[in-house]
Amino acid sequence: MSEYEKIVITGSNLFWLILSCILLLILPLLFIIFWKRKCGKKARYKALFIGALGFLISARVLELSIHMFCIVSDNPVSRFINGHVAVYVLYGIVMAGVFEECGRYIILRYLIKKENTRENAVMYGIGHGGIEVWVISLLSLVTYLVIAVIFSEYPAQQAMTLLHITEKSAAAALPAVQTAAAFGISAAASTVLERVLCMFAHISLTVVVFYSIQKQNKKYLLLAVFLHMMLDLIPALSQKVTLNVWLTESWIVIWTILLCFLARRFYMRCGVQDN
């Protein structure tokens, strides 16, 4: 019996996948609605859309392009990075911190210069974090949901055919199918919790970068890069070393709380500017 024939998709798997997809779909919308109700016209949708664009450019175009050479492709550099856990983790957190925080800095300073207020800094953070939720986490869950539905409705071989899983791709595709089959309340809770925390983290980091611009002091930009690196440290390590999922979540909770505390202080220090 092949590993695929052992796959069993239950109604519980489908329920938690569907619920998680719904929650991730509405999560950024809740942040937007809350902040608009709080700030009114001071919070502009322009900053929200630019924040989303900023994430796509800095993380999904520029950073990912370098990852294709340094991580995905087979070359001496990628073999060295992937072959050493410490190097892999350091590479990952530095790249994420530098690209995303410098991207925030450049865009906040130059693209929304005329509306560069603390309210719009938060809107930018919502856009940055919100599009990450949809493009990365939500799309992944939708993929797992499709897999789960097909394997629940058809025999393994037919399901594999419908999903275009061939003999050559079977080994590579198996982990995704197993993840869909194992998805339950714990996976749903950790996934949604992590995305909520990351939304707060992205908003907080944006405020720190905004403060750097307001005070014309790049040490706060370096602080944002460092904080981003520390936030990603254990999640990056978990990609190479098996860690308890709640250890990873606890790490993210601790650093997100610290980020929110710092961001609130910086936010209050920035004078209110009329648009």
Backbone as CSV, one residue per row, in Angstrom:
resi,resn,N_x,N_y,N_z,CA_x,CA_y,CA_z,C_x,C_y,C_z
1,MET,0.852,-1.201,0.000,0.000,0.000,0.000,0.884,1.246,0.000
2,SER,0.646,2.167,-0.939,1.430,3.397,-0.997,1.019,4.332,0.132
3,GLU,1.882,5.303,0.391,1.595,6.271,1.450,0.316,7.047,1.151
4,TYR,0.034,7.248,-0.110,-1.166,7.995,-0.483,-2.440,7.219,-0.160
5,GLU,-2.378,5.920,-0.254,-3.561,5.109,0.043,-3.863,5.058,1.534
6,LYS,-2.899,5.502,2.355,-3.118,5.555,3.801,-3.766,6.869,4.231
7,ILE,-3.832,7.823,3.299,-4.368,9.138,3.635,-5.869,9.042,3.920
8,VAL,-6.278,9.580,5.066,-7.693,9.606,5.445,-8.066,11.044,5.795
9,ILE,-9.006,11.587,5.053,-9.502,12.943,5.305,-10.844,12.851,6.005
10,THR,-10.944,13.456,7.176,-12.183,13.408,7.948,-12.963,14.707,7.813
11,GLY,-14.194,14.663,8.276,-15.004,15.879,8.293,-14.382,16.945,9.175
12,SER,-13.687,16.500,10.231,-13.024,17.439,11.127,-11.906,18.189,10.405
13,ASN,-11.131,17.487,9.591,-10.084,18.145,8.809,-10.673,19.232,7.930
14,LEU,-11.759,18.904,7.245,-12.401,19.866,6.348,-12.948,21.065,7.120
15,PHE,-13.566,20.796,8.258,-14.147,21.870,9.064,-13.091,22.878,9.491
16,TRP,-11.982,22.386,10.040,-10.947,23.295,10.550,-10.224,24.009,9.424
17,LEU,-10.080,23.371,8.295,-9.483,24.041,7.140,-10.382,25.167,6.636
18,ILE,-11.672,24.884,6.514,-12.621,25.899,6.040,-12.686,27.068,7.014
19,LEU,-12.789,26.750,8.314,-12.862,27.811,9.325,-11.602,28.671,9.313
20,SER,-10.445,28.040,9.201,-9.184,28.783,9.171,-9.114,29.694,7.958
21,CYS,-9.563,29.196,6.806,-9.583,30.018,5.588,-10.480,31.246,5.766
22,ILE,-11.634,31.044,6.366,-12.563,32.159,6.589,-11.953,33.197,7.519
23,LEU,-11.351,32.719,8.613,-10.765,33.635,9.592,-9.603,34.431,8.997
24,LEU,-8.772,33.767,8.197,-7.647,34.474,7.582,-8.124,35.452,6.508
25,LEU,-9.226,35.132,5.863,-9.776,36.036,4.857,-10.253,37.336,5.484
26,ILE,-10.910,37.247,6.642,-11.492,38.443,7.256,-10.523,39.162,8.203
27,LEU,-9.432,38.495,8.588,-8.525,39.092,9.572,-8.023,40.481,9.173
28,PRO,-7.431,40.664,7.988,-6.977,42.013,7.625,-8.126,43.014,7.550
29,LEU,-9.298,42.555,7.129,-10.448,43.450,7.022,-10.853,43.995,8.386
30,LEU,-10.744,43.168,9.426,-11.076,43.619,10.780,-10.123,44.716,11.235
31,PHE,-8.834,44.558,10.927,-7.854,45.589,11.277,-8.160,46.892,10.545
32,ILE,-8.491,46.782,9.262,-8.789,47.977,8.470,-10.011,48.699,9.020
33,ILE,-11.078,47.945,9.286,-12.317,48.544,9.786,-12.083,49.235,11.126
34,PHE,-11.362,48.563,12.023,-11.102,49.148,13.344,-10.326,50.449,13.229
35,TRP,-9.255,50.438,12.412,-8.409,51.621,12.343,-9.106,52.781,11.632
36,LYS,-9.889,52.485,10.625,-10.634,53.544,9.937,-11.686,54.155,10.860
37,ARG,-12.329,53.339,11.654,-13.334,53.854,12.595,-12.663,54.714,13.668
38,LYS,-11.459,54.347,14.031,-10.743,55.082,15.072,-10.184,56.407,14.557
39,CYS,-9.637,56.396,13.353,-8.915,57.566,12.833,-9.659,58.342,11.761
40,GLY,-10.674,57.738,11.170,-11.436,58.427,10.139,-10.583,58.796,8.935
41,LYS,-10.707,60.051,8.496,-10.019,60.502,7.287,-8.506,60.613,7.470
42,LYS,-8.043,60.582,8.715,-6.601,60.668,8.941,-5.881,59.410,8.450
43,ALA,-6.599,58.308,8.391,-6.021,57.054,7.893,-6.473,56.857,6.458
44,ARG,-5.531,56.932,5.520,-5.853,56.892,4.098,-5.667,55.489,3.514
45,TYR,-6.584,55.135,2.618,-6.476,53.837,1.940,-5.237,53.777,1.047
46,LYS,-4.759,54.919,0.622,-3.559,54.957,-0.204,-2.390,54.291,0.518
47,ALA,-2.234,54.605,1.804,-1.146,54.004,2.595,-1.340,52.497,2.723
48,LEU,-2.593,52.065,2.828,-2.898,50.643,2.925,-2.444,49.900,1.665
49,PHE,-2.820,50.428,0.505,-2.474,49.778,-0.758,-0.963,49.819,-1.022
50,ILE,-0.340,50.938,-0.648,1.109,51.029,-0.832,1.823,50.057,0.100
51,GLY,1.279,49.865,1.295,1.848,48.885,2.214,1.801,47.483,1.643
52,ALA,0.675,47.148,1.033,0.553,45.833,0.391,1.543,45.699,-0.757
53,LEU,1.645,46.759,-1.555,2.589,46.756,-2.675,4.029,46.665,-2.173
54,GLY,4.298,47.343,-1.069,5.638,47.312,-0.491,6.056,45.909,-0.096
55,PHE,5.137,45.153,0.501,5.459,43.772,0.863,5.726,42.936,-0.382
56,LEU,4.877,43.076,-1.385,5.035,42.271,-2.599,6.372,42.553,-3.284
57,ILE,6.760,43.821,-3.316,8.015,44.171,-3.983,9.225,43.744,-3.161
58,SER,9.223,44.093,-1.869,10.407,43.829,-1.046,10.580,42.358,-0.722
59,ALA,9.471,41.678,-0.374,9.576,40.293,0.092,9.339,39.255,-0.998
60,ARG,8.403,39.518,-1.903,8.030,38.492,-2.880,8.711,38.658,-4.235
61,VAL,9.333,39.811,-4.470,10.055,40.007,-5.728,11.557,40.071,-5.465
62,LEU,11.994,41.092,-4.721,13.425,41.291,-4.515,14.042,40.200,-3.631
63,GLU,13.470,40.021,-2.440,14.032,39.017,-1.522,13.917,37.614,-2.094
64,LEU,12.775,37.292,-2.675,12.572,35.957,-3.225,13.506,35.684,-4.399
65,SER,13.835,36.721,-5.158,14.765,36.550,-6.275,16.129,36.089,-5.781
66,ILE,16.582,36.660,-4.686,17.865,36.249,-4.114,17.766,34.848,-3.519
67,HIS,16.608,34.547,-2.896,16.409,33.192,-2.357,16.499,32.137,-3.456
68,MET,16.033,32.472,-4.632,16.068,31.494,-5.723,17.495,31.064,-6.022
69,PHE,18.431,31.998,-5.906,19.838,31.658,-6.146,20.489,31.050,-4.901
70,CYS,20.232,31.656,-3.740,20.953,31.268,-2.518,20.351,30.065,-1.805
71,ILE,19.095,29.738,-2.079,18.440,28.644,-1.354,17.899,27.568,-2.295
72,VAL,17.186,27.969,-3.337,16.458,27.014,-4.177,17.355,26.365,-5.228
73,SER,18.124,27.174,-5.934,18.974,26.637,-7.003,20.089,25.766,-6.429
74,ASP,20.588,24.886,-7.278,21.698,24.017,-6.874,23.014,24.638,-7.325
75,ASN,23.731,25.234,-6.377,25.028,25.842,-6.656,25.845,25.822,-5.366
76,PRO,27.129,26.145,-5.421,27.964,26.094,-4.211,27.430,26.947,-3.062
77,VAL,26.885,28.122,-3.383,26.360,29.003,-2.335,25.160,28.366,-1.646
78,SER,24.206,27.876,-2.429,23.001,27.273,-1.848,23.339,26.012,-1.061
79,ARG,24.285,25.234,-1.563,24.664,24.010,-0.845,25.310,24.345,0.499
80,PHE,26.093,25.418,0.524,26.716,25.836,1.784,25.667,26.322,2.780
81,ILE,24.761,27.190,2.313,23.735,27.749,3.208,22.813,26.647,3.721
82,ASN,22.313,25.800,2.817,21.396,24.740,3.224,22.075,23.658,4.047
83,GLY,23.395,23.547,3.928,24.120,22.500,4.646,24.523,22.864,6.059
84,HIS,24.295,24.112,6.462,24.672,24.556,7.813,23.485,25.267,8.452
85,VAL,22.969,24.710,9.512,21.762,25.243,10.142,21.958,26.694,10.581
86,ALA,23.074,26.976,11.234,23.316,28.333,11.740,23.385,29.345,10.592
87,VAL,24.055,28.954,9.508,24.170,29.851,8.353,22.800,30.074,7.722
88,TYR,22.016,29.003,7.595,20.680,29.092,7.010,19.799,30.041,7.820
89,VAL,19.819,29.892,9.132,18.987,30.732,9.996,19.445,32.183,9.928
90,LEU,20.764,32.406,10.023,21.287,33.768,9.970,20.964,34.423,8.631
91,TYR,21.156,33.684,7.554,20.830,34.201,6.227,19.354,34.597,6.152
92,GLY,18.471,33.707,6.611,17.033,33.953,6.515,16.580,35.165,7.294
93,ILE,17.038,35.314,8.534,16.560,36.427,9.357,17.169,37.755,8.915
94,VAL,18.415,37.733,8.433,19.030,38.970,7.937,18.316,39.449,6.676
95,MET,18.060,38.528,5.764,17.397,38.903,4.520,16.008,39.467,4.789
96,ALA,15.244,38.810,5.648,13.895,39.283,5.956,13.938,40.653,6.617
97,GLY,14.833,40.818,7.600,14.914,42.085,8.311,15.341,43.229,7.417
98,VAL,16.378,43.019,6.635,16.917,44.086,5.796,15.942,44.460,4.680
99,PHE,15.444,43.478,3.952,14.593,43.787,2.809,13.276,44.425,3.240
100,GLU,12.616,43.859,4.239,11.300,44.375,4.607,11.387,45.725,5.307
101,GLU,12.351,45.875,6.222,12.430,47.140,6.956,12.996,48.270,6.095
102,CYS,13.993,47.972,5.282,14.502,49.004,4.367,13.451,49.353,3.319
103,GLY,12.683,48.350,2.914,11.586,48.620,1.988,10.565,49.549,2.603
104,ARG,10.209,49.303,3.859,9.289,50.206,4.558,9.856,51.626,4.603
105,TYR,11.127,51.715,4.946,11.764,53.024,5.109,11.714,53.824,3.803
106,ILE,12.106,53.191,2.718,12.144,53.883,1.427,10.749,54.320,0.997
107,ILE,9.780,53.411,1.148,8.423,53.730,0.687,7.765,54.787,1.566
108,LEU,7.890,54.647,2.887,7.295,55.635,3.788,7.917,57.017,3.590
109,ARG,9.201,57.043,3.315,9.890,58.329,3.192,9.623,59.017,1.861
110,TYR,9.514,58.221,0.791,9.467,58.836,-0.530,8.118,58.709,-1.257
111,LEU,7.425,57.574,-1.080,6.203,57.365,-1.867,4.962,57.967,-1.234
112,ILE,4.924,58.063,0.087,3.768,58.707,0.723,4.244,59.876,1.584
113,LYS,5.226,60.589,1.046,5.856,61.675,1.784,4.860,62.740,2.205
114,LYS,3.909,63.076,1.322,2.963,64.144,1.626,1.934,63.738,2.671
115,GLU,1.750,62.456,2.864,0.772,61.972,3.842,1.452,61.088,4.871
116,ASN,2.682,61.426,5.199,3.487,60.596,6.087,3.151,60.922,7.543
117,THR,2.047,60.379,8.022,1.587,60.594,9.389,1.605,59.272,10.143
118,ARG,1.488,59.367,11.446,1.510,58.150,12.254,0.279,57.275,11.970
119,GLU,-0.855,57.915,11.664,-2.048,57.132,11.321,-1.836,56.344,10.041
120,ASN,-1.203,56.966,9.070,-0.941,56.281,7.806,0.175,55.252,7.933
121,ALA,1.083,55.449,8.896,2.099,54.437,9.158,1.433,53.141,9.608
122,VAL,0.422,53.267,10.450,-0.316,52.078,10.894,-1.069,51.460,9.720
123,MET,-1.683,52.300,8.886,-2.379,51.772,7.706,-1.410,51.030,6.788
124,TYR,-0.214,51.584,6.631,0.804,50.906,5.828,1.103,49.537,6.430
125,GLY,1.261,49.487,7.757,1.539,48.214,8.416,0.426,47.204,8.241
126,ILE,-0.819,47.681,8.269,-1.957,46.791,8.038,-1.919,46.239,6.617
127,GLY,-1.614,47.111,5.657,-1.515,46.645,4.271,-0.392,45.647,4.081
128,HIS,0.764,45.914,4.682,1.924,45.034,4.586,1.610,43.657,5.191
129,GLY,1.084,43.678,6.422,0.776,42.416,7.085,-0.418,41.704,6.487
130,GLY,-1.414,42.485,6.055,-2.636,41.887,5.515,-2.401,41.141,4.226
131,ILE,-1.610,41.722,3.326,-1.367,41.039,2.053,-0.519,39.795,2.276
132,GLU,0.338,39.811,3.302,1.107,38.616,3.643,0.173,37.495,4.093
133,VAL,-0.824,37.841,4.889,-1.814,36.848,5.328,-2.487,36.207,4.126
134,TRP,-2.910,37.020,3.188,-3.656,36.497,2.031,-2.767,35.759,1.043
135,VAL,-1.608,36.337,0.733,-0.755,35.768,-0.319,-0.027,34.505,0.138
136,ILE,0.367,34.458,1.391,1.153,33.315,1.873,0.282,32.325,2.639
137,SER,-0.262,32.750,3.765,-0.977,31.804,4.633,-2.310,31.341,4.044
138,LEU,-3.129,32.283,3.584,-4.445,31.918,3.064,-4.332,31.040,1.829
139,LEU,-3.448,31.395,0.906,-3.292,30.585,-0.300,-2.808,29.177,0.030
140,SER,-1.936,29.058,1.019,-1.470,27.733,1.443,-2.627,26.905,1.994
141,LEU,-3.452,27.534,2.826,-4.588,26.814,3.402,-5.611,26.436,2.336
142,VAL,-5.810,27.309,1.368,-6.731,26.979,0.271,-6.207,25.762,-0.498
143,THR,-4.896,25.705,-0.690,-4.286,24.555,-1.356,-4.543,23.272,-0.563
144,TYR,-4.329,23.347,0.754,-4.592,22.175,1.606,-6.070,21.790,1.570
145,LEU,-6.944,22.799,1.518,-8.380,22.523,1.479,-8.762,21.809,0.191
146,VAL,-8.218,22.256,-0.928,-8.485,21.598,-2.204,-8.019,20.146,-2.160
147,ILE,-6.821,19.932,-1.629,-6.286,18.575,-1.496,-7.203,17.730,-0.621
148,ALA,-7.629,18.296,0.506,-8.474,17.557,1.439,-9.812,17.182,0.809
149,VAL,-10.413,18.125,0.079,-11.709,17.852,-0.558,-11.571,16.738,-1.585
150,ILE,-10.537,16.798,-2.399,-10.363,15.797,-3.461,-10.081,14.419,-2.870
151,PHE,-9.233,14.348,-1.849,-8.927,13.042,-1.246,-10.095,12.497,-0.425
152,SER,-11.003,13.386,-0.005,-12.183,12.915,0.727,-13.257,12.394,-0.218
153,GLU,-13.204,12.809,-1.484,-14.242,12.452,-2.443,-13.843,11.318,-3.385
154,TYR,-12.545,11.109,-3.568,-12.089,10.136,-4.557,-11.050,9.181,-3.956
155,PRO,-10.907,7.985,-4.528,-9.840,7.066,-4.128,-8.480,7.710,-4.368
156,ALA,-7.467,7.194,-3.676,-6.141,7.812,-3.705,-5.601,7.993,-5.119
157,GLN,-5.657,6.940,-5.939,-5.090,7.031,-7.282,-5.813,8.062,-8.137
158,GLN,-7.132,8.102,-8.021,-7.900,9.084,-8.792,-7.636,10.498,-8.290
159,ALA,-7.521,10.631,-6.978,-7.221,11.934,-6.395,-5.863,12.437,-6.871
160,MET,-4.890,11.531,-6.912,-3.551,11.908,-7.383,-3.594,12.359,-8.837
161,THR,-4.404,11.689,-9.638,-4.532,12.066,-11.042,-5.156,13.449,-11.172
162,LEU,-6.200,13.713,-10.394,-6.864,15.011,-10.441,-5.936,16.136,-9.994
163,LEU,-5.023,15.823,-9.073,-4.085,16.822,-8.569,-2.783,16.845,-9.361
164,HIS,-2.734,16.061,-10.429,-1.557,15.998,-11.305,-0.301,15.553,-10.551
165,ILE,-0.488,14.616,-9.622,0.639,14.044,-8.883,1.096,12.791,-9.625
166,THR,2.298,12.851,-10.159,2.860,11.733,-10.921,3.842,10.950,-10.053
167,GLU,4.383,9.886,-10.625,5.376,9.108,-9.898,6.581,9.965,-9.525
168,LYS,6.979,10.833,-10.450,8.149,11.668,-10.196,7.889,12.722,-9.117
169,SER,6.661,13.229,-9.054,6.359,14.293,-8.094,5.715,13.776,-6.809
170,ALA,5.485,12.464,-6.724,4.760,11.899,-5.579,5.466,12.177,-4.254
171,ALA,6.771,11.981,-4.217,7.511,12.175,-2.971,7.481,13.634,-2.523
172,ALA,7.597,14.551,-3.481,7.603,15.977,-3.153,6.223,16.465,-2.710
173,ALA,5.170,15.866,-3.283,3.808,16.317,-2.977,3.253,15.696,-1.696
174,LEU,3.825,14.588,-1.253,3.286,13.859,-0.107,3.162,14.703,1.159
175,PRO,4.184,15.509,1.550,4.050,16.302,2.780,2.830,17.213,2.788
176,ALA,2.491,17.806,1.647,1.319,18.682,1.589,0.040,17.898,1.821
177,VAL,-0.039,16.713,1.251,-1.224,15.866,1.436,-1.320,15.423,2.891
178,GLN,-0.196,15.067,3.494,-0.186,14.647,4.897,-0.562,15.802,5.821
179,THR,-0.127,17.001,5.474,-0.499,18.177,6.274,-2.000,18.404,6.232
180,ALA,-2.581,18.279,5.048,-4.033,18.433,4.915,-4.772,17.391,5.738
181,ALA,-4.257,16.156,5.728,-4.907,15.066,6.460,-4.750,15.211,7.970
182,ALA,-3.715,15.915,8.416,-3.464,16.060,9.851,-4.003,17.371,10.415
183,PHE,-4.591,18.198,9.547,-5.028,19.527,9.973,-6.224,19.418,10.908
184,GLY,-6.035,19.921,12.129,-7.105,19.870,13.125,-7.156,21.150,13.926
185,ILE,-7.737,21.083,15.102,-7.937,22.282,15.915,-6.611,22.909,16.330
186,SER,-5.603,22.091,16.629,-4.308,22.628,17.044,-3.645,23.391,15.904
187,ALA,-3.657,22.813,14.711,-3.067,23.477,13.545,-3.834,24.749,13.209
188,ALA,-5.162,24.692,13.325,-5.978,25.875,13.035,-5.673,26.996,14.018
189,ALA,-5.605,26.645,15.302,-5.345,27.650,16.328,-3.974,28.287,16.155
190,SER,-2.955,27.467,15.918,-1.600,28.001,15.772,-1.475,28.857,14.514
191,THR,-2.132,28.439,13.435,-2.068,29.199,12.181,-2.712,30.568,12.330
192,VAL,-3.917,30.610,12.879,-4.631,31.882,13.031,-3.923,32.773,14.051
193,LEU,-3.500,32.175,15.174,-2.800,32.957,16.196,-1.537,33.586,15.629
194,GLU,-0.778,32.814,14.873,0.468,33.329,14.295,0.196,34.494,13.359
195,ARG,-0.862,34.405,12.565,-1.174,35.492,11.633,-1.649,36.743,12.369
196,VAL,-2.406,36.564,13.452,-2.828,37.726,14.248,-1.596,38.416,14.830
197,LEU,-0.693,37.627,15.389,0.527,38.184,15.974,1.373,38.884,14.919
198,CYS,1.471,38.277,13.752,2.271,38.869,12.687,1.665,40.180,12.180
199,MET,0.352,40.283,12.201,-0.283,41.553,11.835,0.155,42.646,12.805
200,PHE,0.086,42.357,14.099,0.521,43.332,15.100,2.013,43.633,14.961
201,ALA,2.805,42.607,14.654,4.250,42.797,14.502,4.555,43.711,13.319
202,HIS,3.889,43.493,12.183,4.131,44.322,11.010,3.712,45.771,11.254
203,ILE,2.606,45.960,11.927,2.165,47.320,12.253,3.186,47.991,13.167
204,SER,3.635,47.262,14.176,4.592,47.812,15.140,5.919,48.151,14.476
205,LEU,6.421,47.268,13.626,7.684,47.527,12.938,7.569,48.738,12.017
206,THR,6.407,48.910,11.403,6.196,50.072,10.543,6.249,51.362,11.357
207,VAL,5.673,51.337,12.552,5.718,52.518,13.420,7.150,52.831,13.839
208,VAL,7.941,51.802,14.121,9.349,52.019,14.484,10.095,52.665,13.321
209,VAL,9.879,52.167,12.106,10.519,52.747,10.923,10.026,54.177,10.697
210,PHE,8.747,54.403,10.878,8.188,55.750,10.751,8.847,56.707,11.744
211,TYR,9.069,56.228,12.950,9.732,57.047,13.968,11.154,57.402,13.543
212,SER,11.825,56.451,12.900,13.168,56.700,12.382,13.155,57.847,11.374
213,ILE,12.120,57.874,10.527,11.991,58.942,9.531,11.664,60.263,10.207
214,GLN,10.747,60.230,11.172,10.337,61.445,11.860,11.503,62.098,12.599
215,LYS,12.310,61.282,13.241,13.437,61.795,14.027,14.712,61.937,13.198
216,GLN,14.638,61.531,11.925,15.799,61.592,11.032,17.017,60.920,11.671
217,ASN,16.762,59.742,12.216,17.810,58.995,12.908,17.718,57.536,12.485
218,LYS,18.707,57.071,11.735,18.646,55.723,11.178,18.913,54.630,12.216
219,LYS,19.275,55.009,13.429,19.472,53.969,14.441,18.157,53.246,14.740
220,TYR,17.033,53.941,14.548,15.739,53.299,14.766,15.392,52.357,13.613
221,LEU,15.889,52.658,12.426,15.747,51.718,11.316,16.546,50.454,11.611
222,LEU,17.758,50.617,12.113,18.574,49.455,12.495,17.895,48.673,13.618
223,LEU,17.241,49.394,14.535,16.495,48.726,15.596,15.374,47.881,15.007
224,ALA,14.664,48.415,14.018,13.580,47.667,13.375,14.111,46.414,12.691
225,VAL,15.260,46.537,12.017,15.873,45.372,11.363,16.221,44.313,12.410
226,PHE,16.839,44.745,13.508,17.223,43.810,14.568,15.995,43.120,15.165
227,LEU,14.954,43.894,15.467,13.742,43.321,16.060,13.077,42.328,15.110
228,HIS,13.078,42.657,13.833,12.516,41.733,12.833,13.320,40.439,12.804
229,MET,14.632,40.550,12.866,15.488,39.364,12.874,15.195,38.484,14.088
230,MET,15.061,39.098,15.248,14.802,38.330,16.469,13.419,37.680,16.419
231,LEU,12.444,38.382,15.875,11.104,37.816,15.731,11.125,36.552,14.881
232,ASP,11.948,36.566,13.834,11.996,35.451,12.884,12.956,34.337,13.296
233,LEU,13.710,34.531,14.368,14.787,33.600,14.719,14.296,32.160,14.913
234,ILE,13.362,31.959,15.819,12.883,30.599,16.095,12.054,30.046,14.934
235,PRO,11.168,30.840,14.305,10.485,30.321,13.111,11.455,29.875,12.025
236,ALA,12.547,30.620,11.826,13.542,30.217,10.820,14.233,28.928,11.242
237,LEU,14.552,28.819,12.518,15.198,27.604,13.026,14.286,26.390,12.875
238,SER,12.984,26.595,13.050,12.035,25.484,12.953,11.948,24.904,11.546
239,GLN,12.449,25.637,10.544,12.464,25.113,9.181,13.554,24.068,8.979
240,LYS,14.532,24.069,9.883,15.639,23.118,9.788,15.663,22.112,10.930
241,VAL,15.126,22.496,12.069,15.133,21.647,13.262,13.700,21.469,13.737
242,THR,13.323,20.264,14.085,11.971,19.998,14.563,11.780,20.607,15.951
243,LEU,10.856,21.558,16.035,10.558,22.220,17.299,9.070,22.095,17.601
244,ASN,8.743,22.128,18.864,7.335,22.137,19.255,6.679,23.410,18.726
245,VAL,5.531,23.252,18.076,4.886,24.398,17.437,4.549,25.487,18.441
246,TRP,4.209,25.097,19.672,3.841,26.093,20.664,5.059,26.811,21.237
247,LEU,6.241,26.200,21.129,7.472,26.909,21.473,7.687,28.052,20.484
248,THR,7.478,27.752,19.211,7.610,28.772,18.177,6.590,29.893,18.385
249,GLU,5.346,29.509,18.675,4.303,30.512,18.883,4.602,31.367,20.113
250,SER,5.123,30.738,21.165,5.459,31.484,22.389,6.543,32.517,22.117
251,TRP,7.517,32.140,21.304,8.578,33.076,20.929,7.992,34.275,20.185
252,ILE,7.098,33.996,19.250,6.474,35.076,18.480,5.635,35.966,19.394
253,VAL,4.931,35.362,20.362,4.121,36.133,21.314,4.999,37.105,22.092
254,ILE,6.109,36.605,22.625,7.000,37.437,23.448,7.528,38.636,22.663
255,TRP,8.022,38.375,21.455,8.601,39.457,20.674,7.537,40.401,20.120
256,THR,6.351,39.893,19.856,5.271,40.769,19.395,4.833,41.712,20.503
257,ILE,4.753,41.202,21.725,4.407,42.064,22.860,5.443,43.166,23.032
258,LEU,6.719,42.803,22.924,7.782,43.801,23.024,7.666,44.831,21.905
259,LEU,7.409,44.361,20.689,7.261,45.264,19.552,6.095,46.226,19.761
260,CYS,4.974,45.715,20.222,3.796,46.565,20.448,4.080,47.609,21.519
261,PHE,4.798,47.212,22.550,5.143,48.151,23.628,6.016,49.288,23.092
262,LEU,7.045,48.945,22.335,7.924,49.960,21.759,7.177,50.843,20.761
263,ALA,6.374,50.201,19.907,5.647,50.947,18.886,4.676,51.944,19.516
264,ARG,4.024,51.544,20.577,3.097,52.458,21.249,3.834,53.680,21.784
265,ARG,5.000,53.468,22.369,5.789,54.597,22.877,6.213,55.524,21.737
266,PHE,6.684,54.938,20.649,7.111,55.745,19.510,5.926,56.469,18.877
267,TYR,4.796,55.777,18.803,3.598,56.378,18.209,3.164,57.607,18.999
268,MET,3.178,57.499,20.320,2.751,58.609,21.155,3.732,59.777,21.088
269,ARG,5.000,59.504,20.797,6.002,60.568,20.702,5.908,61.355,19.399
270,CYS,5.294,60.742,18.408,5.147,61.417,17.112,3.961,62.368,17.165
271,GLY,4.179,63.619,16.849,3.087,64.578,16.872,2.052,64.272,15.813
272,VAL,0.817,64.573,16.113,-0.269,64.380,15.157,-0.124,65.408,14.050
273,GLN,-0.199,64.911,12.808,-0.106,65.798,11.644,-1.432,65.765,10.884
274,ASP,-1.924,66.917,10.543,-3.174,66.979,9.760,-2.876,66.668,8.311
275,ASN,-3.815,65.939,7.657,-3.661,65.616,6.242,-4.224,66.730,5.394
